[in-house]
């Protein structure tokens, strides 16, 4: 993120006011265009950089073991889009769930009677397998798991990344896909960092009735807010006019606005129970953002949990037993 913003800021300094459009395009390509050779997403896809949101996972033996399980167990799944294209993801059906030839669930052959599904959403510059540990634990507890790749990530690198904005709309489609597979499904949404912002944005959309609850971990209030924070903390530069230029490029090239990518606005229309998690030492997605999304949440059931001393995306490492009990208990109560 430092390199992205630094390159864009350097463009403004070098080109002056007339260079704002060029700097906005440079920032967009570096941050959100996986087809730009020097972008952080292209580097992450090539293995050259794990990115901020995935750095905490490096070197974790349990996660490496879970990835081996995931690589063997996962099966591809596609979400058709209105424009005729598809988005790609992975799923692992729960033990006892048997798919029918027509693409649904064969209730006659299936022995599973829980009908529980968990959709897991990864962070910026990451990939679905970053959440393999969570997927494996959920699968062991009787869940079928679905792990979509966000736009601009992994097998969806033919599209621009949207910081959760269009991904949230896609998430509604993924939930409807699960509901069409199993009309009796009881679905939970779970996301970390950008994925946390994504599930919050989706909370205010027209989710199917099968979605019963949502868990977000260290999601930001909006893409604009997060970029503004990084520019101030890391570069000591004012957000404007650079972010205005980048936002104009986002609207023109990718069909979304950094301001529109707002978790705060999403949760204002939330209807299902929501659990908000954040580490008190998170300075990448500042801890204060937790208060803003929690207070804005309109759900009649909302809970929050703070993990003291935990950095960005590290709550499940700060106290694994508490984290597992917290999330597991919430899912059990609402599914």
C-alpha positions as CSV (number, residue, x, y, z in Angstrom):
1,X,0.0,0.0,0.0
2,X,2.9,2.4,0.8
3,X,4.4,1.8,-2.6
4,X,1.1,2.3,-4.4
5,X,0.3,5.6,-2.7
6,X,3.9,6.7,-2.9
7,X,4.0,6.2,-6.7
8,X,0.7,8.0,-7.2
9,X,1.8,10.9,-5.0
10,X,5.1,11.2,-6.8
11,X,3.1,11.5,-10.0
12,X,1.2,14.5,-8.6
13,X,4.4,16.2,-7.4
14,X,6.2,15.6,-10.8
15,X,3.3,16.6,-13.0
16,X,1.6,19.2,-10.9
17,X,-2.2,20.0,-11.2
18,X,-2.3,19.0,-14.8
19,X,-1.0,15.6,-13.8
20,X,-4.0,14.7,-11.5
21,X,-5.7,12.6,-14.1
22,X,-2.5,10.7,-14.8
23,X,-1.9,10.2,-11.1
24,X,-5.4,9.0,-10.6
25,X,-5.0,6.5,-13.3
26,X,-1.6,5.4,-11.9
27,X,-3.1,4.9,-8.5
28,X,-6.0,3.0,-9.9
29,X,-3.8,0.7,-11.9
30,X,-1.4,0.1,-9.1
31,X,-4.1,-0.7,-6.5
32,X,-7.0,-2.2,-8.4
33,X,-5.9,-3.4,-11.9
34,X,-4.4,-6.9,-11.7
35,X,-3.6,-6.7,-15.4
36,X,-1.2,-3.8,-14.9
37,X,2.3,-5.5,-14.7
38,X,3.5,-3.4,-11.7
39,X,0.3,-3.5,-9.7
40,X,0.3,-5.0,-6.2
41,X,-2.4,-7.5,-7.3
42,X,-0.3,-8.7,-10.2
43,X,2.7,-9.1,-7.9
44,X,0.7,-10.9,-5.3
45,X,-0.7,-13.2,-7.9
46,X,2.8,-14.0,-9.1
47,X,3.9,-14.7,-5.5
48,X,6.2,-11.7,-5.4
49,X,4.2,-10.0,-2.6
50,X,1.7,-11.4,-0.1
51,X,0.2,-8.0,0.6
52,X,-0.7,-6.4,3.9
53,X,-3.9,-8.4,4.5
54,X,-2.2,-11.8,4.0
55,X,1.1,-11.1,5.8
56,X,-0.2,-12.2,9.2
57,X,-0.9,-15.7,7.7
58,X,2.7,-16.3,6.7
59,X,4.6,-19.1,8.5
60,X,1.6,-20.5,10.4
61,X,1.9,-24.3,10.4
62,X,-1.8,-24.8,11.0
63,X,-2.7,-22.7,8.0
64,X,-0.2,-24.6,5.8
65,X,-1.8,-27.9,6.9
66,X,-5.3,-26.5,6.2
67,X,-4.2,-25.3,2.8
68,X,-3.1,-28.8,1.9
69,X,-6.6,-30.1,3.0
70,X,-8.2,-27.3,1.0
71,X,-6.3,-28.0,-2.1
72,X,-7.4,-31.6,-2.0
73,X,-11.0,-31.0,-0.9
74,X,-12.0,-28.0,-2.9
75,X,-14.1,-28.1,-6.1
76,X,-14.6,-25.2,-8.5
77,X,-17.9,-23.3,-8.6
78,X,-19.0,-20.5,-10.8
79,X,-21.5,-17.6,-10.5
80,X,-23.1,-16.5,-13.8
81,X,-23.3,-12.7,-14.1
82,X,-25.9,-10.6,-15.9
83,X,-23.2,-9.5,-18.4
84,X,-22.7,-13.0,-19.6
85,X,-19.4,-13.6,-17.7
86,X,-18.8,-15.7,-14.6
87,X,-17.1,-15.3,-11.3
88,X,-15.0,-18.2,-9.9
89,X,-14.8,-19.6,-6.4
90,X,-14.3,-22.9,-4.5
91,X,-16.6,-25.0,-2.4
92,X,-16.4,-28.0,-0.1
93,X,-19.7,-29.7,0.7
94,X,-20.3,-31.0,4.2
95,X,-20.0,-34.7,4.9
96,X,-23.3,-36.3,3.9
97,X,-24.3,-33.7,1.3
98,X,-24.8,-35.3,-2.1
99,X,-25.3,-33.1,-5.2
100,X,-27.9,-34.1,-7.7
101,X,-27.2,-34.3,-11.5
102,X,-29.2,-31.1,-12.1
103,X,-26.9,-29.1,-9.8
104,X,-29.0,-29.0,-6.7
105,X,-28.8,-31.0,-3.5
106,X,-30.1,-34.6,-3.6
107,X,-32.1,-34.8,-0.4
108,X,-32.9,-38.4,-0.9
109,X,-29.2,-39.4,-0.9
110,X,-27.9,-36.8,1.5
111,X,-27.6,-37.8,5.2
112,X,-26.7,-34.3,6.4
113,X,-29.6,-32.7,8.3
114,X,-28.0,-29.5,9.4
115,X,-28.2,-27.6,6.1
116,X,-25.5,-25.2,7.3
117,X,-23.4,-23.2,4.9
118,X,-20.6,-20.7,5.5
119,X,-19.4,-18.2,2.8
120,X,-15.9,-16.9,3.6
121,X,-14.6,-13.7,2.0
122,X,-10.8,-13.0,1.9
123,X,-8.8,-9.8,2.1
124,X,-7.2,-7.4,-0.3
125,X,-4.4,-9.0,-2.4
126,X,-5.3,-12.3,-0.9
127,X,-7.0,-15.5,-2.1
128,X,-9.7,-17.9,-0.9
129,X,-7.1,-20.3,0.5
130,X,-6.0,-17.6,3.0
131,X,-9.2,-18.7,4.9
132,X,-8.4,-22.5,4.6
133,X,-8.0,-22.8,8.4
134,X,-11.4,-21.3,9.0
135,X,-12.9,-23.4,6.2
136,X,-11.5,-26.6,7.6
137,X,-12.7,-25.9,11.1
138,X,-16.2,-25.1,9.8
139,X,-16.3,-28.2,7.6
140,X,-15.3,-30.3,10.6
141,X,-18.3,-28.8,12.5
142,X,-20.7,-29.9,9.7
143,X,-20.7,-26.9,7.4
144,X,-20.6,-26.8,3.7
145,X,-18.1,-24.0,2.8
146,X,-18.0,-21.6,-0.2
147,X,-15.0,-19.4,-0.8
148,X,-15.5,-16.9,-3.6
149,X,-12.5,-15.1,-5.1
150,X,-13.0,-11.3,-5.0
151,X,-13.0,-9.4,-8.2
152,X,-9.4,-8.8,-9.3
153,X,-8.1,-11.7,-7.3
154,X,-7.1,-15.3,-8.1
155,X,-9.2,-16.7,-10.9
156,X,-11.2,-13.5,-11.2
157,X,-8.1,-11.4,-12.2
158,X,-9.8,-10.6,-15.5
159,X,-11.8,-7.9,-13.6
160,X,-10.8,-4.8,-11.7
161,X,-10.8,-5.1,-7.9
162,X,-13.5,-3.1,-6.2
163,X,-12.6,-3.0,-2.5
164,X,-15.7,-4.9,-1.6
165,X,-18.2,-2.6,-3.4
166,X,-19.2,-4.7,-6.4
167,X,-18.1,-7.8,-4.5
168,X,-20.9,-7.2,-2.0
169,X,-23.4,-7.4,-4.9
170,X,-21.7,-10.5,-6.1
171,X,-22.0,-11.9,-2.6
172,X,-25.8,-11.6,-2.8
173,X,-25.5,-13.8,-6.0
174,X,-23.3,-16.3,-4.3
175,X,-25.8,-16.6,-1.4
176,X,-28.7,-17.1,-3.9
177,X,-26.6,-19.7,-5.6
178,X,-26.4,-21.6,-2.3
179,X,-30.1,-21.2,-1.7
180,X,-30.9,-22.6,-5.2
181,X,-28.7,-25.6,-4.4
182,X,-30.4,-26.1,-1.1
183,X,-33.6,-24.1,-0.4
184,X,-33.4,-25.3,3.3
185,X,-29.9,-23.8,3.6
186,X,-29.0,-21.7,6.7
187,X,-26.2,-19.5,5.5
188,X,-23.7,-17.4,7.4
189,X,-21.4,-14.8,5.9
190,X,-17.9,-14.3,7.2
191,X,-15.2,-11.9,6.0
192,X,-11.8,-10.6,7.1
193,X,-10.4,-7.1,6.3
194,X,-11.6,-6.2,2.8
195,X,-13.8,-9.3,3.1
196,X,-15.2,-7.9,6.4
197,X,-16.1,-4.7,4.6
198,X,-17.6,-6.7,1.8
199,X,-20.0,-8.7,4.1
200,X,-21.0,-5.4,5.9
201,X,-21.8,-3.8,2.5
202,X,-23.8,-6.9,1.6
203,X,-25.7,-6.8,4.9
204,X,-27.9,-3.9,3.5
205,X,-28.6,-5.5,0.2
206,X,-31.4,-7.9,-0.9
207,X,-29.9,-11.0,0.6
208,X,-32.0,-14.2,0.4
209,X,-33.9,-15.3,3.5
210,X,-31.5,-18.2,3.9
211,X,-28.8,-15.8,5.1
212,X,-29.2,-15.9,8.9
213,X,-26.2,-14.0,10.3
214,X,-22.9,-12.2,9.4
215,X,-19.5,-12.1,11.1
216,X,-17.0,-9.4,10.1
217,X,-13.4,-9.2,11.3
218,X,-11.5,-5.9,11.0
219,X,-13.4,-4.5,8.1
220,X,-13.0,-0.8,7.2
221,X,-15.7,1.8,7.2
222,X,-15.3,2.6,3.5
223,X,-12.6,2.3,0.8
224,X,-12.3,6.1,0.8
225,X,-11.7,6.2,4.5
226,X,-9.1,3.5,4.4
227,X,-7.2,5.1,1.6
228,X,-7.4,8.4,3.4
229,X,-5.9,6.8,6.6
230,X,-3.0,5.3,4.7
231,X,-2.2,8.6,2.9
232,X,-2.1,10.5,6.2
233,X,-0.3,7.9,8.4
234,X,2.2,6.6,5.9
235,X,2.8,9.4,3.5
236,X,1.8,12.5,5.5
237,X,-0.1,13.8,2.5
238,X,-3.6,15.2,2.3
239,X,-6.1,12.9,0.7
240,X,-7.4,15.5,-1.6
241,X,-7.1,16.1,-4.5
242,X,-5.4,12.7,-5.2
243,X,-8.2,10.6,-4.0
244,X,-10.7,12.7,-5.9
245,X,-8.8,11.9,-9.1
246,X,-8.5,8.2,-8.3
247,X,-12.2,8.1,-7.4
248,X,-13.1,9.6,-10.8
249,X,-11.0,6.9,-12.5
250,X,-12.8,4.2,-10.4
251,X,-16.2,5.5,-11.6
252,X,-15.2,5.7,-15.2
253,X,-13.2,2.5,-15.5
254,X,-14.7,0.1,-13.0
255,X,-18.2,1.4,-12.3
256,X,-17.9,2.1,-8.6
257,X,-16.8,4.9,-6.2
258,X,-14.4,4.7,-3.3
259,X,-17.1,6.5,-1.3
260,X,-19.8,4.2,-2.5
261,X,-17.7,1.2,-1.1
262,X,-19.1,2.0,2.3
263,X,-19.6,-0.5,5.1
264,X,-21.2,2.2,7.3
265,X,-24.0,2.7,4.7
266,X,-24.4,-1.1,4.3
267,X,-25.0,-1.8,8.0
268,X,-27.5,1.0,8.3
269,X,-29.9,-1.3,6.4
270,X,-28.7,-4.6,8.1
271,X,-31.5,-7.0,9.2
272,X,-29.7,-10.2,10.3
273,X,-27.7,-10.7,13.5
274,X,-24.1,-9.3,13.1
275,X,-20.9,-9.9,15.0
276,X,-18.2,-7.3,14.8
277,X,-14.5,-8.2,15.7
278,X,-11.5,-6.0,15.8
279,X,-8.0,-5.9,17.4
280,X,-7.2,-2.9,19.7
281,X,-3.7,-2.6,18.2
282,X,-4.9,-2.5,14.6
283,X,-3.4,0.6,13.0
284,X,-3.9,-0.5,9.4
285,X,-7.7,-0.5,9.6
286,X,-7.8,1.7,12.7
287,X,-9.5,0.4,15.8
288,X,-11.8,3.4,15.9
289,X,-13.6,2.2,12.7
290,X,-15.2,-0.5,14.9
291,X,-17.2,2.0,16.8
292,X,-18.5,3.6,13.6
293,X,-19.7,0.5,11.9
294,X,-21.1,-1.0,15.2
295,X,-23.1,2.2,16.0
296,X,-24.4,2.5,12.5
297,X,-25.7,-1.1,12.4
298,X,-29.5,-1.3,12.3
299,X,-29.7,-5.0,13.0
300,X,-31.8,-5.8,16.1
301,X,-29.1,-8.2,17.1
302,X,-25.6,-6.9,17.1
303,X,-22.5,-8.0,19.1
304,X,-19.0,-6.7,19.2
305,X,-15.7,-8.2,20.5
306,X,-12.4,-6.6,21.0
307,X,-9.1,-8.5,21.1
308,X,-6.7,-6.5,23.2
309,X,-3.2,-6.1,21.6
310,X,-4.2,-7.8,18.3
311,X,-3.0,-6.2,15.1
312,X,-4.7,-6.2,11.7
313,X,-6.3,-9.6,10.9
314,X,-4.6,-11.2,13.9
315,X,-7.5,-11.6,16.4
316,X,-7.7,-15.3,15.7
317,X,-4.0,-15.6,16.6
318,X,-4.1,-13.4,19.6
319,X,-6.4,-15.8,21.4
320,X,-7.4,-18.8,19.2
321,X,-9.6,-20.5,21.9
322,X,-11.6,-17.3,22.6
323,X,-11.9,-16.5,18.9
324,X,-13.2,-20.0,18.0
325,X,-15.6,-20.0,20.9
326,X,-16.9,-16.6,20.1
327,X,-17.5,-17.2,16.4
328,X,-18.7,-20.8,16.9
329,X,-21.1,-19.7,19.6
330,X,-22.5,-16.9,17.5
331,X,-23.1,-19.2,14.5
332,X,-24.7,-21.9,16.7
333,X,-27.1,-19.4,18.2
334,X,-28.2,-18.0,14.8
335,X,-28.1,-21.0,12.6
